[in-house]
Amino acid sequence: MGAVPHADGTTFRVWAPHADAVSVIGTFNEWQADKNPLQHEADGYWALDVPGAKPGDEYKFHIVNGKQQFDRNDPYARQVTNSAGSSVVHDPNFDWADDNFQMPAWNELVIYELHVGTFNAPDADKVGTFADVAEKLPYLRDLGINCIELLPATEFPGSRSWGYNPANPFALESDYGGPVAFKELVKAAHQHGIAVVLDVVYNHFGPGDLDLWQFDGWSENDGGGIYFYNDWKAETPWGHNRPDYGRPEVRQYIRDNALMWLQEYRVDGLRADAIAFIRNVKGEENPGDDLPEGWSLMRWINEEIDQTMPWKITIAEDMRGNAGITESVANGGQGFDSQWDSSFVYPIVEALTAPFDADRNMQAVAQALAVTYNGDAFRRVIYTESHDEVANGKSRVAEEIMPGAADSYFSKKRTTLGAALVLTAPGIPMLFQGQEFLADGEFNDAEPLVWAHVESRAGLVHLYRDLIALRRNYHGTTRGLSGQHTRVFHVNDADKLVAFARWNQSENTPGDTTVVLANFANQARDNYTIGLPGPGRWTVRFNSDWTGYDGEFGDFDSFGVDAEAGEYDGYAWHGSIGVAPYAVLILSQEG
């Protein structure tokens, strides 16, 4: 489909079942509609080989439907001049050099979500590019990040957007640098040991600069035509522009898109946006509004990926706590490998941002920590900040804690408390751009990150680096944090503390079990007693109150503890330890 260049020219192919005639116009024929008419094939497809048409040439399809005549961008265009411009013949050949990147095991992933336009923009007047993102890869690698997740990077109207209004679903955003620059970013990321996950939007297309709309002149009920539902199923929160998941050619179009990113661009995974609106017209659990063809489409795509590229990860944003999303296709599920988890972010952020300690619900925190889907700790992605959670009327967690004073003591203490839980709880942890240096305010597509804070808040960056090192078990002492097993064994709602254990193989294996103690109160505890999973010396591997992380922190004495025999919290051993206000301790046994 689309434009396929070869040694002697380019073959053009398009689906336009209601067209009476189709021709390709472009710089190679002076945009003349009578020069290169396409030949009609079966099932509404049209094709033609054009000698001399080459990569870099601009083109469009000229479509005739009765008395209507119009020019349309290629639905499969890999490149466009801009969303309101022309398609460009793209040469798919690229020197990937020695790209033999190995996707990290999913229980070792630490994801960093970023928005290309603002992540490393040169200044407020310019949009960031794929090349600008690549400049920061050494920083991300040194932070411990081994996976970046990009907000949608396909062509959208104008130069600034979150990306959730795709105008040309197969084309890379021209203001970000286009397809070659994106490949360069993927290649560079792999050279730094970093996987790339791309956000894709299949719940709607457009609404602006959308040549797919009434593509070949046909529509019903003033709907979107061949690529869209033309009845009540078309309605979404973003317009009447839901793709028709029941039409074979549209299903193929979306499947081809997903596989293109994984194959041609070598991305390591996809994050599918708002899939509740793919499986249900209203994005809810009401069976009367279900779209079984949407459910089966996602299953088809996930099954294809599992059979051909099983190491590549697919992540769903469903946010309804539906275990069927990550259940295997064989067991009747949708087949995603993991899903963003609302049952973590909402109760944890509520506990962090509540103005008064008395309102922090430790039972809700404990429940959030313990959730798994399909019996697998890594079927969920957990976070306290994402692009959705720090915008649309909400702000960064630090800003929510102390509006107008996001760099205050309480903001720093409680945001880092949240970060410690993200990086120790069961799930695939995710940070949002700038979270590690206390980015404030709210996210929008026009304000670049303030990278000067990497230096001015270097201690906080150090804290995140230390947490990620423990999460990835750099020092061989916290293997339990990448394990399948979790037990929340201590919940004190009166004093606002919670403790849990993580382990891989056995709770009684030194170096395997890791214990996390979190204090959600503005009250230090000198000798706080908790149960311990085993005997011997339990060493503090991390104390979020260290003054090296921030000069305002208290450096509270939180020394290791020798386990004492005696039942406590359901364990046969226990110990007492000091813990600072709003602090997290991570402990593991000496070998």
C-alpha positions, 0 to 999 in steps of 0.5 A, a space after each residue: 500500500 502507499 508509495 513503494 519506491 524501487 530502482 526504476 520508479 515508484 509503485 502507488 497503491 490506494 484503496 478507494 472503493 467508491 471512486 470512478 477514477 484515481 490518478 496520482 499527481 505530483 512533482 514528477 508529472 507537474 501535478 497533472 491529473 491526466 498523466 498517471 491514471 491508476 488501474 482499477 484492481 479488485 475490491 476497490 483497490 487502485 494501483 500504478 507503477 510510475 517510472 522515474 518517480 523517486 524518494 523525495 518526490 511529493 504526491 497526492 491521489 486525485 480522486 473522481 467520484 461522479 461530479 466530485 473531484 478532490 486531491 487526497 494525501 496517501 493514507 499510508 504516507 510515511 512522510 508529509 510536508 505538513 499535515 495540510 501539505 503533500 505526501 512525500 515518497 519515502 525511501 525505507 532503506 536505512 543504515 541500522 549499523 550494528 543494531 543488535 539491541 536486546 529488549 530488557 526483561 519486562 521485570 527489569 524495565 524502568 520507563 520514562 514517558 516523554 513528549 518530544 516537543 517539550 522534553 528538550 526544546 531549545 527554547 519556548 519558541 521552538 519545538 523539540 525534535 527527535 534529535 533533541 531527545 537523542 541528545 539527552 540519551 546519555 543522561 537517561 542512561 546514567 539515570 538508569 532508564 532503559 525504556 523511553 515511551 514517546 507520546 504520539 509522534 505521528 503528523 498532527 495539525 500545526 507544530 504543537 500538540 500532545 499528539 493525540 489528534 493524528 492527521 496522518 497516522 503513518 507519517 512521522 511529525 514533520 516538525 519533529 524531524 520526520 521518519 529518518 530522524 525518528 529512525 536515528 533516535 531509535 538507533 541511538 537509543 538502542 546504542 545507549 541500551 534504551 528501548 523505545 515504546 511509541 504511543 499509538 492512537 486507534 480510538 479515533 483519527 483527527 479531527 483536523 487536517 484529516 484526508 481520511 475523512 470521506 476519503 473517496 467521496 462516499 459517506 452516510 449520515 454525513 459521516 466520515 466515509 470508508 475509514 469510519 463508522 457512519 452511524 452511532 458507533 462513530 461518536 467519541 469524546 474527540 468527535 464522530 471519528 471512530 475508525 470502522 473496526 468491522 471493515 476488513 480494509 480498516 482493520 488491515 490499515 490499523 494492523 499494518 500501522 502497528 506492525 510498521 512501527 515494530 518492523 520498519 522503525 524497530 521500536 520495541 513496543 507500543 502503548 495503545 491510547 484509550 483502548 476502552 473506546 476501542 472496545 466500547 462506544 462510551 468507554 464503559 462496561 455497558 455491554 449495550 455499547 460494546 464493540 466486539 469488532 474493536 476487541 477482536 482487532 486488538 486481539 488480532 494485532 497482539 496475537 500477530 506480535 506475540 507470534 512474530 516478535 514476542 519480546 516486544 511489549 504492548 501496553 494498554 491504556 484502558 484504566 478500567 481495572 479490566 483483567 481481560 485486557 492483559 489476559 492471553 488471547 488463548 484464554 479469551 483476553 485481549 492479549 496486551 502484555 501490560 496495562 496502565 493501572 488506575 488502581 495504583 495511581 489514584 489511591 497513591 496520589 490521593 495519599 500523597 496530596 491529602 493536606 492532613 495526615 489523618 486523611 491518608 488512607 493506609 488501607 487504600 495504599 496497601 490495596 494499591 500496592 498489592 494489585 496484580 493482573 492475571 497472576 503476574 506482577 508485571 501486567 501493570 504499569 505503575 506511576 504517580 505522574 503521566 501526561 494525563 495525571 499532570 494536566 487537564 486541570 491537574 498539576 505535577 504532584 509536587 504542585 498539588 501538594 503545595 500549590 505555588 511552592 512545589 519545591 517546598 520541604 513537604 513537596 520534596 518529601 512526599 513526591 519522593 515517597 511516591 517515587 520510592 513506592 513506584 520503584 519498589 511496588 509490583 509492576 513496571 515503574 514509569 516516570 514522567 519527564 522531569 519528575 526526577 528534578 521536581 518539574 512543577 506546574 502542569 504539563 502542556 505542549 508549549 513549555 519546555 522542561 527546565 533542564 537547569 534543575 538537573 544541577 540545582 536539584 542534583 540531590 533529587 536526581 541522585 535519589 531517583 538514580 539510587 532508587 532505579 539502581 536498587 530496582 534494577 538490582 545493580 548491587 546484587 542486594 535487592 533482587 526481590 524488587 524484580 520478583 513476582 511475589 509481594 506481601 503487604 504485611 504491616 498496615 498502621 492506619 492510625 500512625 500512617 505507616 505501611 510495610 511490604 516485602 518483595 521476593 523472587 524465589 523464596 522469602 527466606 533466601 538472603 539477598 532475595 527478599 526486600 522489605 520496604 517501610 513507608 511513613 506517610 506521617 509528618 512524625 519521626 519514629 525512633 524505634 518502630 517495630 515491624 515483622 521481618 521475613 527472616 533472621 540475621 542482619 537487615 541492612 538499610 539500602 536506601 533512606 529517602 531522608 538522607 541530606 545528600 538528596 536534599 539539604 532540607 532533609 533530616 538525615 534521620 538515624 535509620 540504621 540496620 537491624 538485627 532480627 529478633 525471634 518472636 512473631 510479629 506481622 505474621 513473621 517469626 522475626 521482628 525488629 525496630 528501626 528509626 524512620 523519618 517523617 514522610 520517608 521510605 526505607 529499603 532493607 535487605 538481608 546480608 548474605 
